[in-house]
Amino acid sequence: MHDVRTVRNPSLLRLAAASLAGTAIEFYDFYVYGTAAALVLGPLFFPTVSPMAGTLAAFGTFAVGFVARPLGSALFGHIGDRRGRRPVLVASLLLTGTATVAVGCVPTYDTIGVAAPVLLLVLRFLQGLGLGGEWGGAVLLATEHAPPGRRVLWSSFPQIGPPLGFLLANSVVLGLSATLSDAQFASWGWRVPFWGAGVLAAAGLWLRSSLAESPRFLEIDDHARVPLAEVVRGHWRLVLLTAGALAVGYAVFYTVTTWSLAYATERLGVSRPVMLTCVMATVVVTGALTPLPALLGDRYGRRPLCLAGCAGVVLWTFPMVALLATGEPLLMFLGFLGAMLALLMMFAVIAAYLPELYEPRLRCTGAAVGYNLGGVLGGALTPIVATALAEHGGRVPWGVGAYLTAMGLLSLGCFALLPETRPAVAAAPKATPSTG
C-alpha cells in the first residue's frame, strides 16, 4: 500500500512529467488536424464542392478520429488490463505519431483525385485509434501511483497535456501563418506541423521508456480474460452515464478551439492569426489553472466539481456566442474563457473520478471507453452541427448556444446519477465503486 510519503517520491514526479509530456504530444497530433480542418483541408481535399460543403467535409474527416477513439480504448484497454498500463503508453504514442506524420505527406485532390480524401480518412482513423488508448494508460499510471488523498492532483498532470498539445499545435500554425503567404501556407506550410509530430513522438517514446508499471496493476491476481466483455455485461449503464456526462466538455472544447476558427475567419472576416491568438490565450489560462480545481476535488469530492462545471456551461453558452459574434478579440477571448473555465471544473477531476468508478481489473477499459464515447457524443459532431446551425442563423449563432445548452443539461443529468468516489466521503463498500 502507498502512503502520503509516496507523493514526495521523485519517481512520482518523473512519472507525472512523462505522463504530461506524452498526452501533450498525442493531443498535439490530434489537434493539429482539427486546426488544419478548420483552415485549409476543405479546399485542398474537397475542391469540387462549395466552400461551406468543403468545410463540412473536412470536419467529417475530423469526426472520424472520434469514432475511432472508443475502438482504440477497447483495443488498448484490453492490453492495459491484461498486460499492464505501461505498454499502452508506448504503443499508442507510436501509432498516433506515425499516422500524423503520414497526414503531412498525403498528396492533395489535384494530384491524386479521390484517393486523397480517402487516405486522409484512413490516417485520421488511425490517429483516433492511438489516442483512444493514450488517455487511459496515462491517467491510470498517475492515479494508481498516487495516494488516495492526492489522486485528483496527481492525475491532473496528464490533463494538462491536452491544453499544452493544443498550444503547441496552434503556435506552430500561428507562426507559419504569420511568416508565409496564404498561397505558401495552402501549398506546403500546413504540412509542417504534421511532420513535426515525428520529432515529438520520438521524444515521447524516450521519456516513457523508463516508466515503472503501476503498483496497483501488479497487485491484481485475477486479470479479466476479455475486459471489454465484462465491462459491457456488468457496467454498461456506468459506461453510458460517463459518456453522457463528458459529452458537454468535448462539445465546448471543440466549439471554442475548432468550429470558432472556421466561423470567425469565414463569416466574420477575422484574420487567422487573431483567432488563433484568442483561442491560444484561452487555453494557456485554463491549462495553467488546472491544479486548482484538482485540489478542490481532493478536498471536497469529484462529483460536486463536475456538477458545478456543467451548470457553468449552461449559464454561459449564450453569452459566449454573443461575444464571439462581435468579432472583437478581447470580447471573444472573454467569451471563450468563461466557457473553458466551466469545462475545467470537470476535466481537472475526471482523470481520477472515472478510474475510481471501476474495479482495478477493468478500469483501463471501462474508464477509457466511457471517456472516448463522450468524445463521440460531444466532439465528433459538434463542429459539423455548429457549422450547419450557424449557416442558417443570423450574425449571432444562437442555435450553437442552444445546442451547447442542451449538451450541458444532458451532462448535468448524467453526473447527477453518478456516485461520489472520494475515499473520505464515499458510501459503504456495498454501494460504492472501487477506489483502489
Buried (B, 14 or more C-beta within 10 A) or exposed (E): EBEEEBBEEEEBEBBBEBBBBBBBBBBBBBBBBBBBBBBBBBBBBBEEEEEBEBBBBBBBBBBBBBBBBBBBBBBBBBBBBBBBBBBBBBBBBBBBBBBBBBBBEBEBBEEEEEEBBBBBBBBBBBBBBBBBBBBBBBBBBBBBBBBBBBBBBBBBBBBBBBBBBBBBBBBBBBBBBEEBEEEEBBBEBBBBBBBBBBEBBBBBBEBBEEBEBBEBBEEBEEBBEEBBEBBBEEBEEBBBBBBBBBBBBBBBBBBBBBBBBBBBBBBBEBEBEBBBBBBBBBBBBBBEBBBEBBBBBBEBBBBBBBBBBBBBBBEBBBBBBBBBBBBBBEBBBBBBBBBBBBBBBBBBBBBBBBBBBBBBBBBBBBBBBBBBBBBBBBBBBBBBBBBBBBBEBEEBBBBBBBBBBBBBBBBBEBBEEBBBBBBEEBEEEEEBBBBB
